[in-house]
Amino acid sequence: MVYTRDHEYILTNYRYASRLRLYTVLNPYSQASYSFQNSIESIWRIHHETINIWTHLLGSILYCLVPLYGYTELRSRYNEASELDFAALTIFFFGVTTCFALSTFFHMFMNHSKEVWKLGNELDHLGIVLVIWSSMVPSDYFGFYCSPDLQILYCAIAKISALGCGIFTMKPQFRAPAY
């Protein structure tokens, strides 16, 4: 999996998902597994992606579940909060959850094949763009609460910027070392 070795200082512990489903610390250029099942099973082994997989997977679950509890509590405490107030927060939590989920996909399946690695890499970066945009929505919404024109302007700028970055991110040239 030479294609995954884009950092000159990571020399060992690349996953080795062979037919024996083992990994090695001796071979930094592991073979592609070509198996989604092997990739999923590798989350129970120690390798250079273990922490990335688990932190992003648990983060995705947490940011998906916390709003469900929070909104039931907030609804009873803040009767004056509007549907738009909750929508702004929901966009944020959706963005974080999606970012973590896309990153989990990338780190979990990057040893599958070069094609899946490329797709996962694009989706991982797209998730970062999404979480940046989704974090701007509530800050623009609540920050300009008393200035609806500025609220709309800043939300539009954030949306257009995110759309442009998202399109750029999905282009194969973005994976070049220059970026």
Short mmCIF file of the C-alpha atoms (twelve columns), coordinates in Angstrom:
data_MODEL
# 
_entry.id   MODEL 
# 
loop_
_atom_site.group_PDB 
_atom_site.id 
_atom_site.type_symbol 
_atom_site.label_atom_id 
_atom_site.label_alt_id 
_atom_site.label_comp_id 
_atom_site.label_asym_id 
_atom_site.label_seq_id 
_atom_site.Cartn_x 
_atom_site.Cartn_y 
_atom_site.Cartn_z 
_atom_site.pdbx_PDB_model_num 
ATOM 1   C CA . MET A 1   0.000   0.000   0.000  1 
ATOM 2   C CA . VAL A 2   2.636   2.474   -1.029 1 
ATOM 3   C CA . TYR A 3   -0.160  4.885   -1.941 1 
ATOM 4   C CA . THR A 4   -1.003  5.322   1.758  1 
ATOM 5   C CA . ARG A 5   2.529   6.213   2.740  1 
ATOM 6   C CA . ASP A 6   2.378   9.944   2.213  1 
ATOM 7   C CA . HIS A 7   4.192   10.864  5.402  1 
ATOM 8   C CA . GLU A 8   7.916   10.257  5.347  1 
ATOM 9   C CA . TYR A 9   8.172   9.794   9.133  1 
ATOM 10  C CA . ILE A 10  5.577   7.020   9.488  1 
ATOM 11  C CA . LEU A 11  7.704   3.963   8.925  1 
ATOM 12  C CA . THR A 12  5.992   1.082   10.728 1 
ATOM 13  C CA . ASN A 13  2.691   -0.443  11.829 1 
ATOM 14  C CA . TYR A 14  0.823   -0.072  8.581  1 
ATOM 15  C CA . ARG A 15  -1.976  -2.616  8.524  1 
ATOM 16  C CA . TYR A 16  -1.213  -5.856  6.815  1 
ATOM 17  C CA . ALA A 17  -4.549  -7.432  5.983  1 
ATOM 18  C CA . SER A 18  -3.433  -10.617 4.283  1 
ATOM 19  C CA . ARG A 19  -5.392  -13.835 4.029  1 
ATOM 20  C CA . LEU A 20  -4.098  -14.595 7.522  1 
ATOM 21  C CA . ARG A 21  -5.557  -11.280 8.707  1 
ATOM 22  C CA . LEU A 22  -2.329  -10.283 10.417 1 
ATOM 23  C CA . TYR A 23  -0.490  -7.027  10.497 1 
ATOM 24  C CA . THR A 24  3.216   -6.479  10.778 1 
ATOM 25  C CA . VAL A 25  5.450   -3.831  12.224 1 
ATOM 26  C CA . LEU A 26  8.244   -4.924  9.933  1 
ATOM 27  C CA . ASN A 27  6.617   -4.147  6.599  1 
ATOM 28  C CA . PRO A 28  5.649   -0.499  6.242  1 
ATOM 29  C CA . TYR A 29  4.201   -1.194  2.785  1 
ATOM 30  C CA . SER A 30  1.323   -3.500  3.590  1 
ATOM 31  C CA . GLN A 31  -0.644  -5.230  0.891  1 
ATOM 32  C CA . ALA A 32  -4.115  -4.007  0.059  1 
ATOM 33  C CA . SER A 33  -6.752  -6.292  1.558  1 
ATOM 34  C CA . TYR A 34  -9.424  -5.952  -1.156 1 
ATOM 35  C CA . SER A 35  -11.822 -7.052  1.567  1 
ATOM 36  C CA . PHE A 36  -14.262 -4.822  3.406  1 
ATOM 37  C CA . GLN A 37  -14.686 -7.565  5.999  1 
ATOM 38  C CA . ASN A 38  -10.944 -7.669  6.747  1 
ATOM 39  C CA . SER A 39  -10.884 -3.900  7.016  1 
ATOM 40  C CA . ILE A 40  -13.774 -3.911  9.476  1 
ATOM 41  C CA . GLU A 41  -12.250 -6.743  11.514 1 
ATOM 42  C CA . SER A 42  -8.978  -4.818  11.739 1 
ATOM 43  C CA . ILE A 43  -10.567 -2.290  14.114 1 
ATOM 44  C CA . TRP A 44  -9.959  -4.841  16.886 1 
ATOM 45  C CA . ARG A 45  -6.199  -4.951  16.187 1 
ATOM 46  C CA . ILE A 46  -3.485  -2.454  16.984 1 
ATOM 47  C CA . HIS A 47  -2.069  -0.605  13.987 1 
ATOM 48  C CA . HIS A 48  -1.360  2.978   12.991 1 
ATOM 49  C CA . GLU A 49  -5.056  3.711   12.289 1 
ATOM 50  C CA . THR A 50  -6.588  2.172   15.427 1 
ATOM 51  C CA . ILE A 51  -6.842  5.426   17.391 1 
ATOM 52  C CA . ASN A 52  -8.125  7.348   14.357 1 
ATOM 53  C CA . ILE A 53  -10.844 4.769   13.724 1 
ATOM 54  C CA . TRP A 54  -12.051 4.561   17.316 1 
ATOM 55  C CA . THR A 55  -11.947 8.275   18.146 1 
ATOM 56  C CA . HIS A 56  -13.813 9.185   14.971 1 
ATOM 57  C CA . LEU A 57  -16.312 6.327   15.310 1 
ATOM 58  C CA . LEU A 58  -17.094 7.149   18.944 1 
ATOM 59  C CA . GLY A 59  -17.194 10.874  18.133 1 
ATOM 60  C CA . SER A 60  -19.698 10.246  15.362 1 
ATOM 61  C CA . ILE A 61  -21.927 8.227   17.671 1 
ATOM 62  C CA . LEU A 62  -21.622 10.787  20.471 1 
ATOM 63  C CA . TYR A 63  -22.433 13.797  18.276 1 
ATOM 64  C CA . CYS A 64  -25.389 11.872  16.876 1 
ATOM 65  C CA . LEU A 65  -26.819 10.949  20.290 1 
ATOM 66  C CA . VAL A 66  -26.070 14.013  22.449 1 
ATOM 67  C CA . PRO A 67  -28.397 16.339  20.514 1 
ATOM 68  C CA . LEU A 68  -31.289 13.919  20.982 1 
ATOM 69  C CA . TYR A 69  -30.906 14.158  24.742 1 
ATOM 70  C CA . GLY A 70  -29.988 17.833  24.667 1 
ATOM 71  C CA . TYR A 71  -32.959 18.937  22.614 1 
ATOM 72  C CA . THR A 72  -35.446 17.239  24.907 1 
ATOM 73  C CA . GLU A 73  -33.825 19.022  27.851 1 
ATOM 74  C CA . LEU A 74  -33.457 22.363  26.059 1 
ATOM 75  C CA . ARG A 75  -37.042 22.378  24.819 1 
ATOM 76  C CA . SER A 76  -38.360 22.239  28.371 1 
ATOM 77  C CA . ARG A 77  -35.907 24.865  29.669 1 
ATOM 78  C CA . TYR A 78  -35.996 27.372  26.814 1 
ATOM 79  C CA . ASN A 79  -39.583 27.785  25.655 1 
ATOM 80  C CA . GLU A 80  -38.708 31.001  23.829 1 
ATOM 81  C CA . ALA A 81  -36.212 29.224  21.533 1 
ATOM 82  C CA . SER A 82  -37.531 29.088  17.979 1 
ATOM 83  C CA . GLU A 83  -37.411 26.264  15.480 1 
ATOM 84  C CA . LEU A 84  -34.680 28.170  13.620 1 
ATOM 85  C CA . ASP A 85  -32.595 28.280  16.803 1 
ATOM 86  C CA . PHE A 86  -32.752 24.506  17.019 1 
ATOM 87  C CA . ALA A 87  -32.196 24.154  13.267 1 
ATOM 88  C CA . ALA A 88  -28.925 26.115  13.516 1 
ATOM 89  C CA . LEU A 89  -27.700 23.799  16.265 1 
ATOM 90  C CA . THR A 90  -28.917 20.729  14.397 1 
ATOM 91  C CA . ILE A 91  -26.884 21.742  11.340 1 
ATOM 92  C CA . PHE A 92  -23.794 21.938  13.536 1 
ATOM 93  C CA . PHE A 93  -24.331 18.516  15.103 1 
ATOM 94  C CA . PHE A 94  -25.145 17.006  11.707 1 
ATOM 95  C CA . GLY A 95  -21.902 18.437  10.296 1 
ATOM 96  C CA . VAL A 96  -19.775 17.086  13.137 1 
ATOM 97  C CA . THR A 97  -21.447 13.669  12.997 1 
ATOM 98  C CA . THR A 98  -20.976 13.462  9.232  1 
ATOM 99  C CA . CYS A 99  -17.355 14.615  9.429  1 
ATOM 100 C CA . PHE A 100 -16.537 11.955  12.009 1 
ATOM 101 C CA . ALA A 101 -18.437 9.285   10.034 1 
ATOM 102 C CA . LEU A 102 -16.637 10.101  6.771  1 
ATOM 103 C CA . SER A 103 -13.303 10.111  8.568  1 
ATOM 104 C CA . THR A 104 -14.133 6.758   10.160 1 
ATOM 105 C CA . PHE A 105 -14.861 5.374   6.684  1 
ATOM 106 C CA . PHE A 106 -11.519 6.634   5.390  1 
ATOM 107 C CA . HIS A 107 -9.407  5.312   8.248  1 
ATOM 108 C CA . MET A 108 -11.264 2.005   8.446  1 
ATOM 109 C CA . PHE A 109 -11.145 1.173   4.735  1 
ATOM 110 C CA . MET A 110 -7.938  2.856   3.597  1 
ATOM 111 C CA . ASN A 111 -6.224  -0.552  3.456  1 
ATOM 112 C CA . HIS A 112 -8.900  -1.995  1.130  1 
ATOM 113 C CA . SER A 113 -7.533  -0.804  -2.216 1 
ATOM 114 C CA . LYS A 114 -6.072  2.237   -3.877 1 
ATOM 115 C CA . GLU A 115 -9.470  3.165   -5.335 1 
ATOM 116 C CA . VAL A 116 -11.229 2.973   -1.962 1 
ATOM 117 C CA . TRP A 117 -8.347  4.890   -0.369 1 
ATOM 118 C CA . LYS A 118 -8.770  7.687   -2.938 1 
ATOM 119 C CA . LEU A 119 -12.522 7.869   -2.386 1 
ATOM 120 C CA . GLY A 120 -12.094 7.779   1.394  1 
ATOM 121 C CA . ASN A 121 -9.460  10.505  1.242  1 
ATOM 122 C CA . GLU A 122 -11.786 12.743  -0.762 1 
ATOM 123 C CA . LEU A 123 -14.691 12.062  1.602  1 
ATOM 124 C CA . ASP A 124 -12.483 12.692  4.646  1 
ATOM 125 C CA . HIS A 125 -11.549 16.116  3.320  1 
ATOM 126 C CA . LEU A 126 -15.136 16.811  2.294  1 
ATOM 127 C CA . GLY A 127 -16.162 16.044  5.879  1 
ATOM 128 C CA . ILE A 128 -13.687 18.640  7.125  1 
ATOM 129 C CA . VAL A 129 -15.199 21.231  4.779  1 
ATOM 130 C CA . LEU A 130 -18.663 20.247  5.993  1 
ATOM 131 C CA . VAL A 131 -17.785 20.594  9.681  1 
ATOM 132 C CA . ILE A 132 -16.201 24.004  9.078  1 
ATOM 133 C CA . TRP A 133 -19.331 25.185  7.264  1 
ATOM 134 C CA . SER A 134 -21.698 23.646  9.799  1 
ATOM 135 C CA . SER A 135 -19.845 25.333  12.656 1 
ATOM 136 C CA . MET A 136 -20.246 28.699  10.945 1 
ATOM 137 C CA . VAL A 137 -24.026 28.377  10.595 1 
ATOM 138 C CA . PRO A 138 -24.848 28.682  14.322 1 
ATOM 139 C CA . SER A 139 -22.126 31.278  14.904 1 
ATOM 140 C CA . ASP A 140 -23.469 33.441  12.063 1 
ATOM 141 C CA . TYR A 141 -27.078 32.799  13.047 1 
ATOM 142 C CA . PHE A 142 -26.665 33.622  16.737 1 
ATOM 143 C CA . GLY A 143 -23.888 36.189  16.233 1 
ATOM 144 C CA . PHE A 144 -26.040 38.304  13.923 1 
ATOM 145 C CA . TYR A 145 -29.373 37.488  15.558 1 
ATOM 146 C CA . CYS A 146 -30.359 41.169  15.701 1 
ATOM 147 C CA . SER A 147 -29.135 41.899  12.157 1 
ATOM 148 C CA . PRO A 148 -31.015 39.615  9.754  1 
ATOM 149 C CA . ASP A 149 -29.352 41.146  6.684  1 
ATOM 150 C CA . LEU A 150 -25.865 40.413  8.027  1 
ATOM 151 C CA . GLN A 151 -27.059 37.001  9.156  1 
ATOM 152 C CA . ILE A 152 -28.147 36.134  5.617  1 
ATOM 153 C CA . LEU A 153 -25.008 37.645  4.064  1 
ATOM 154 C CA . TYR A 154 -22.574 35.763  6.293  1 
ATOM 155 C CA . CYS A 155 -24.494 32.485  5.976  1 
ATOM 156 C CA . ALA A 156 -24.476 32.893  2.179  1 
ATOM 157 C CA . ILE A 157 -20.732 33.616  2.124  1 
ATOM 158 C CA . ALA A 158 -20.082 30.557  4.287  1 
ATOM 159 C CA . LYS A 159 -22.280 28.371  2.085  1 
ATOM 160 C CA . ILE A 160 -20.689 29.553  -1.179 1 
ATOM 161 C CA . SER A 161 -17.184 29.151  0.257  1 
ATOM 162 C CA . ALA A 162 -17.972 25.653  1.527  1 
ATOM 163 C CA . LEU A 163 -19.479 24.677  -1.812 1 
ATOM 164 C CA . GLY A 164 -16.366 25.890  -3.638 1 
ATOM 165 C CA . CYS A 165 -14.051 24.103  -1.217 1 
ATOM 166 C CA . GLY A 166 -16.163 20.951  -1.447 1 
ATOM 167 C CA . ILE A 167 -15.955 20.916  -5.238 1 
ATOM 168 C CA . PHE A 168 -12.205 21.542  -5.116 1 
ATOM 169 C CA . THR A 169 -11.744 18.825  -2.495 1 
ATOM 170 C CA . MET A 170 -13.371 16.186  -4.689 1 
ATOM 171 C CA . LYS A 171 -10.946 16.831  -7.546 1 
ATOM 172 C CA . PRO A 172 -8.136  14.231  -7.811 1 
ATOM 173 C CA . GLN A 173 -5.474  16.945  -8.094 1 
ATOM 174 C CA . PHE A 174 -6.181  17.848  -4.457 1 
ATOM 175 C CA . ARG A 175 -4.444  14.666  -3.298 1 
ATOM 176 C CA . ALA A 176 -1.098  15.829  -4.663 1 
ATOM 177 C CA . PRO A 177 1.651   16.416  -2.072 1 
ATOM 178 C CA . ALA A 178 1.518   20.151  -2.843 1 
ATOM 179 C CA . TYR A 179 -1.783  20.343  -0.987 1 
# 
